[in-house]
Amino acid sequence: MKKNTMAKKQAPPSHRAHVFYSGRVQGVGFRHTAEGLAHRLGVLGFVKNSLDGRVEVVCEGAKEKVEEFLS
């Protein structure tokens, strides 16, 4: 029996970031804007309001896409 010699595609290395934004970030469309940008860049994760007024962001994807998203 012949073995399958087809090369497997590997996903590019994934990069993860966990950050908190503070200042005027709640009530200004920050989460909605972040969601749209993440979709366009192919970045996964979540954005949520914290009780202390900050916004928590966890995102994952190709390193250059995560860096672009955070900038």
NORJO-V433791 format. One record per run of one state. SS is the DSSP state (H for helix, E for strand, - for the rest). FROM is the first residue (numbers start at 1). LEN is the number of residues. If there is no record, write none. Layout:
[[SS	FROM	LEN] [SS	FROM	LEN]]
//
This chain:
[[-	1	13] [E	14	8] [-	22	8] [H	30	12] [-	42	2] [E	44	6] [-	50	5] [E	55	8] [H	63	8] [-	71	1]]
//
